[in-house]
Amino acid sequence: MIMNTEKPIGQQPFNERPKPMVTGLKAVQTKVSSKAKPAAGLPPPSEDPERTARMRDRARTFIMPVVALFFFGLFWEIYSSGDGVVLPGPIKTITQSWNLIAHPWFDNGPNDKGLGWQLLFSLQRVATGYSLAAVVGVLLGIIIGKSAMAFKALDPIFQVLRTIPPLAWLPISLATFNQAQPSAIFVIFVTAIWPIIINTSVGIMRIPADYENVARVYQLTGTRYFFKVMLPSAAPYIFTGLRISIGMAWLAIVAAEMLTGGVGIGFFIWDSWNSSRMSDIIVSVFYVGMIGLALDRIVARIASLFGTRGD
């Protein structure tokens, strides 16, 4: 008799049960994972949109003035090539004044100096007159800004004096000092002081009341009040006046030196006109403009040290 040794299906042990058919699961997971996109990372520095925009903006800042200067020079050259035009073109200007451009520091006597010396003497006069105007102007602006009585007494006088042209002061200064050097410095001083006074007084008047109250609570007086409250609050106005004044001082010295004589860029321009050296005049005017730009940037740089742009 043959015995059936197979156990019923329901009685098979748990570990002997058939396992589910999942042989293709790993392959499917591997295939899916191989097609997954990598995580997005930060763009490389060369593809940074902000950096690219800054570089593009800097390129425009440099290229656009060069393009404008090229077309200005081209128009100037075309105009100067016309019949009966005395003004030399840019090429002729550089050719005729090359020695003046290449050798700015020659010294052949009191009345024959290079452009470097002429500009240096003018800058010395401007530095003296402008420094005096800055000190006196800031002090007077603080007095007018803090005192209503001083404002009512002095503001009308200052408004009248500031409208007088710089050259109108020259005969008065020559009659007072009897010398060209102090007369030119006085013209610079009286020309540059008014914007400083007006802007400083406005800045002092507009100090927030909260700052004043805090200063009273902490009992800030004297130099502590000036450096902690007054100067930081009024600095934008003060440096606005200083930037305006440096340009006016540079304009005044050129005009004053034309009439006072001696050494200076203004006298050099006037002497070149009397000698019919138009190319030297054009080169001098170019240097005057570049020095004026440099002076404005220097004052703006100093203003940035006080946390303001000065504009």
C-alpha positions as CSV (number, residue, x, y, z in Angstrom):
1,M,0.0,0.0,0.0
2,I,1.5,3.3,-1.1
3,M,1.4,5.9,1.5
4,N,0.8,9.5,0.4
5,T,3.6,11.5,2.2
6,E,2.6,14.9,0.9
7,K,1.1,17.3,3.4
8,P,-2.0,19.2,2.8
9,I,-1.4,22.7,1.5
10,G,-3.0,24.3,4.5
11,Q,-0.6,22.4,6.7
12,Q,2.7,23.4,5.1
13,P,5.2,25.3,7.3
14,F,5.4,29.1,7.1
15,N,8.9,29.1,5.7
16,E,8.0,26.7,2.9
17,R,5.2,28.9,1.5
18,P,5.8,30.2,-2.1
19,K,7.5,33.6,-2.2
20,P,5.9,36.4,-4.3
21,M,7.4,37.0,-7.8
22,V,9.2,40.3,-7.4
23,T,12.3,39.5,-9.5
24,G,11.8,42.6,-11.7
25,L,11.3,45.1,-8.9
26,K,15.0,45.9,-8.5
27,A,15.4,46.4,-12.2
28,V,12.5,48.7,-12.4
29,Q,13.8,50.8,-9.4
30,T,17.3,50.9,-11.0
31,K,15.8,52.0,-14.3
32,V,13.7,54.8,-12.7
33,S,16.6,56.0,-10.6
34,S,18.9,56.1,-13.6
35,K,16.4,58.4,-15.4
36,A,15.9,60.8,-12.4
37,K,17.2,64.3,-12.9
38,P,20.1,65.5,-10.7
39,A,19.3,68.0,-8.0
40,A,19.6,71.6,-9.2
41,G,22.7,73.3,-7.9
42,L,23.9,76.9,-7.8
43,P,25.0,78.3,-11.1
44,P,28.8,78.8,-11.6
45,P,30.2,82.2,-10.9
46,S,30.4,83.0,-14.6
47,E,26.6,82.4,-14.9
48,D,25.7,84.6,-11.9
49,P,23.1,87.0,-13.4
50,E,23.8,89.7,-10.8
51,R,27.6,89.6,-11.5
52,T,26.9,89.6,-15.3
53,A,24.7,92.6,-14.9
54,R,27.3,94.5,-12.9
55,M,30.0,93.7,-15.5
56,R,27.7,94.9,-18.2
57,D,26.9,98.1,-16.4
58,R,30.6,98.8,-15.8
59,A,31.4,98.1,-19.5
60,R,28.7,100.6,-20.5
61,T,30.0,103.2,-18.0
62,F,33.4,102.9,-19.6
63,I,32.4,102.5,-23.3
64,M,29.7,105.1,-23.6
65,P,31.9,108.1,-22.7
66,V,34.6,106.8,-25.0
67,V,32.1,106.6,-27.9
68,A,30.7,110.0,-27.1
69,L,34.2,111.4,-27.0
70,F,35.0,109.9,-30.3
71,F,32.1,111.4,-32.0
72,F,32.8,114.8,-30.4
73,G,36.4,114.7,-31.6
74,L,35.2,113.7,-35.1
75,F,32.7,116.6,-35.2
76,W,35.4,118.9,-33.9
77,E,37.9,117.8,-36.6
78,I,35.3,118.2,-39.4
79,Y,34.4,121.7,-38.1
80,S,38.0,122.8,-37.8
81,S,38.8,121.7,-41.3
82,G,36.4,124.3,-42.7
83,D,37.6,127.5,-44.4
84,G,38.2,130.5,-42.2
85,V,38.1,128.5,-38.9
86,V,40.8,129.6,-36.5
87,L,40.1,126.8,-33.9
88,P,42.6,124.0,-34.4
89,G,41.3,120.4,-34.6
90,P,42.2,117.7,-32.1
91,I,45.0,116.3,-34.3
92,K,46.5,119.7,-34.9
93,T,46.2,120.6,-31.2
94,I,48.1,117.5,-30.1
95,T,50.8,118.1,-32.8
96,Q,51.4,121.7,-31.9
97,S,51.3,121.3,-28.2
98,W,53.1,118.0,-27.9
99,N,56.1,119.5,-26.1
100,L,53.7,121.1,-23.6
101,I,52.0,117.8,-23.0
102,A,55.1,115.6,-22.9
103,H,57.1,118.0,-20.6
104,P,54.7,119.5,-18.0
105,W,57.5,120.3,-15.5
106,F,60.0,122.4,-17.4
107,D,61.1,125.6,-15.8
108,N,62.8,128.3,-17.9
109,G,62.2,131.2,-15.7
110,P,59.4,133.0,-13.8
111,N,57.2,133.5,-16.8
112,D,58.0,130.3,-18.7
113,K,56.9,127.2,-16.8
114,G,55.2,124.0,-17.7
115,L,51.6,123.1,-17.2
116,G,52.5,121.0,-14.1
117,W,53.9,124.1,-12.3
118,Q,51.0,126.3,-13.4
119,L,48.4,123.8,-12.1
120,L,50.4,123.4,-8.9
121,F,50.4,127.1,-8.1
122,S,46.7,127.3,-8.8
123,L,46.0,124.3,-6.6
124,Q,47.9,125.9,-3.7
125,R,45.8,129.1,-3.9
126,V,42.6,127.0,-4.1
127,A,43.6,124.9,-1.2
128,T,44.2,127.9,1.0
129,G,41.1,129.8,0.0
130,Y,38.9,126.7,0.1
131,S,40.1,125.5,3.5
132,L,39.4,128.9,5.0
133,A,35.9,128.9,3.4
134,A,35.2,125.4,4.7
135,V,36.1,126.3,8.3
136,V,34.4,129.6,8.4
137,G,31.4,128.5,6.4
138,V,30.7,125.4,8.6
139,L,31.0,127.5,11.8
140,L,28.7,130.2,10.5
141,G,26.3,127.6,9.2
142,I,26.1,126.0,12.6
143,I,25.5,129.4,14.3
144,I,22.8,130.3,11.9
145,G,21.2,126.9,12.1
146,K,21.1,126.8,15.9
147,S,20.1,130.4,16.5
148,A,16.9,131.8,15.1
149,M,18.1,135.4,16.0
150,A,21.4,134.9,14.0
151,F,19.4,133.5,11.1
152,K,17.1,136.5,10.9
153,A,20.1,138.9,11.2
154,L,22.6,137.3,8.8
155,D,20.6,135.3,6.2
156,P,19.4,138.4,4.3
157,I,23.0,139.7,4.1
158,F,24.4,136.4,2.9
159,Q,21.7,136.1,0.3
160,V,22.7,139.5,-1.1
161,L,26.5,138.8,-1.0
162,R,26.3,135.3,-2.6
163,T,24.8,136.8,-5.8
164,I,27.8,139.0,-6.5
165,P,30.0,137.5,-9.3
166,P,33.5,136.4,-8.3
167,L,35.3,138.9,-10.5
168,A,33.4,141.8,-9.0
169,W,35.3,141.1,-5.7
170,L,38.7,141.3,-7.4
171,P,39.1,145.1,-7.6
172,I,38.0,145.3,-3.9
173,S,40.5,142.6,-2.9
174,L,43.3,144.3,-4.9
175,A,42.5,147.6,-3.3
176,T,42.5,146.0,0.1
177,F,45.6,143.7,-0.1
178,N,47.7,145.5,-2.8
179,Q,49.0,142.1,-3.9
180,A,47.9,139.5,-6.4
181,Q,48.4,136.4,-4.2
182,P,46.2,137.3,-1.2
183,S,43.7,138.9,-3.6
184,A,43.2,135.7,-5.5
185,I,42.9,133.7,-2.3
186,F,40.2,136.2,-1.1
187,V,38.3,135.8,-4.3
188,I,38.3,132.0,-3.8
189,F,37.2,132.4,-0.2
190,V,34.3,134.7,-0.9
191,T,33.1,132.6,-3.8
192,A,33.2,129.2,-2.1
193,I,31.9,130.2,1.3
194,W,28.2,130.7,0.5
195,P,27.1,127.2,-0.5
196,I,28.8,125.9,2.6
197,I,27.0,128.3,4.9
198,I,23.6,127.7,3.3
199,N,23.8,123.9,3.2
200,T,25.3,123.6,6.7
201,S,22.6,125.8,8.2
202,V,19.8,123.8,6.5
203,G,21.4,120.6,7.8
204,I,21.5,121.9,11.3
205,M,17.9,123.0,11.2
206,R,16.8,119.6,10.0
207,I,18.3,117.6,12.8
208,P,15.5,115.2,14.0
209,A,13.8,116.2,17.2
210,D,14.3,112.7,18.5
211,Y,18.1,113.1,18.3
212,E,17.9,116.3,20.2
213,N,15.8,114.6,22.9
214,V,18.2,111.7,23.2
215,A,21.2,114.2,23.5
216,R,19.4,115.9,26.4
217,V,18.7,112.6,28.1
218,Y,22.4,111.6,27.9
219,Q,23.5,115.1,28.6
220,L,25.6,115.3,25.5
221,T,27.3,118.7,25.2
222,G,30.2,120.4,23.5
223,T,32.4,118.1,21.3
224,R,30.4,115.0,22.2
225,Y,27.2,116.5,21.0
226,F,29.0,117.8,17.8
227,F,30.5,114.5,16.9
228,K,27.7,112.2,18.1
229,V,24.6,114.1,17.0
230,M,25.2,117.2,15.0
231,L,27.9,116.1,12.5
232,P,26.3,112.7,11.6
233,S,22.9,114.3,11.1
234,A,24.1,117.3,9.1
235,A,26.9,115.6,7.2
236,P,24.9,115.0,3.9
237,Y,24.1,118.8,3.8
238,I,27.6,119.9,4.8
239,F,29.3,117.8,2.1
240,T,26.8,118.9,-0.5
241,G,27.9,122.4,0.2
242,L,31.6,121.4,0.1
243,R,31.2,119.7,-3.2
244,I,29.5,122.7,-4.8
245,S,32.1,125.0,-3.3
246,I,35.1,123.1,-4.6
247,G,33.9,123.5,-8.2
248,M,33.1,127.2,-7.7
249,A,36.6,127.8,-6.1
250,W,38.3,126.2,-9.1
251,L,36.3,128.3,-11.5
252,A,37.1,131.5,-9.5
253,I,40.9,130.9,-9.4
254,V,41.1,130.5,-13.2
255,A,39.2,133.8,-13.7
256,A,41.1,135.6,-11.0
257,E,44.5,134.6,-12.3
258,M,43.7,135.9,-15.7
259,L,43.6,139.4,-14.2
260,T,46.1,139.2,-11.4
261,G,48.9,137.8,-13.5
262,G,51.9,135.8,-12.2
263,V,52.1,132.0,-12.3
264,G,48.9,130.0,-12.5
265,I,46.7,128.2,-15.0
266,G,44.5,131.2,-15.5
267,F,47.4,133.5,-16.3
268,F,48.8,130.8,-18.6
269,I,45.5,130.7,-20.6
270,W,45.4,134.5,-20.8
271,D,49.1,134.7,-21.9
272,S,48.5,132.0,-24.5
273,W,45.6,134.0,-25.9
274,N,47.7,137.1,-26.2
275,S,50.4,135.0,-28.0
276,S,47.8,133.4,-30.3
277,R,48.6,129.9,-29.1
278,M,45.2,128.3,-29.4
279,S,46.4,124.8,-29.1
280,D,48.0,125.5,-25.7
281,I,44.7,127.1,-24.6
282,I,42.8,123.9,-25.5
283,V,45.2,121.7,-23.7
284,S,45.1,123.9,-20.6
285,V,41.3,123.9,-20.6
286,F,41.4,120.1,-20.8
287,Y,43.7,119.9,-17.8
288,V,41.4,122.4,-15.9
289,G,38.4,120.1,-16.4
290,M,40.3,117.0,-15.3
291,I,41.6,118.7,-12.2
292,G,38.1,119.9,-11.4
293,L,36.7,116.4,-11.7
294,A,39.5,115.0,-9.5
295,L,38.8,117.6,-6.8
296,D,35.1,116.8,-6.8
297,R,35.9,113.0,-6.5
298,I,38.3,113.7,-3.6
299,V,35.6,115.6,-1.6
300,A,33.1,112.8,-2.4
301,R,35.5,110.2,-1.1
302,I,36.0,112.1,2.1
303,A,32.2,112.3,2.4
304,S,31.9,108.6,2.1
305,L,34.1,108.2,5.2
306,F,31.4,109.9,7.1
307,G,28.7,107.6,5.8
308,T,27.3,109.9,3.1
309,R,27.8,110.4,-0.6
310,G,27.7,114.1,-0.2
311,D,25.1,114.6,-3.0
